[in-house]
Amino acid sequence: MMLNPLEKKRQNYLTFYKDGIKDAILNQKKNPDNMFSAYYKRGFEDGLELRKLIEEYGINNIGADNDR
């Protein structure tokens, strides 16, 4: 499948965003090689929030019916 230039660019943005989330949740440390990307930084911040929720509620309770 051929991606047009806009789709290719969007795919790169999403890759940086996802890498930021993974680094926050798994490593809790930013990768200096990706610090130029605003999408990486945003993903890292969102990943830290997700990690906090996982720690607070436990991984088995994520998405479960709760009183929030």
C-alpha positions, 0 to 999 in steps of 0.5 A: 500500500502506497502512502501519500506524503501526508499519511507518511508524515502522520505515521511518523508523528504517531510513531514518536507519540507511541514511543513516548508512551512506551518509554514513560510506562516501561522505562520512566525515562525519556530517550534523549534521541527523541527529545526533538519531537513534540509528539514524543514529549506529549506521548511521554506525558500521556504515558506518565498519566497512564502509568499513574492510573495503572499503579492506582487501580491495578492493571486488571481493573483498567476498563473495569466498571468503577464509580468514576 
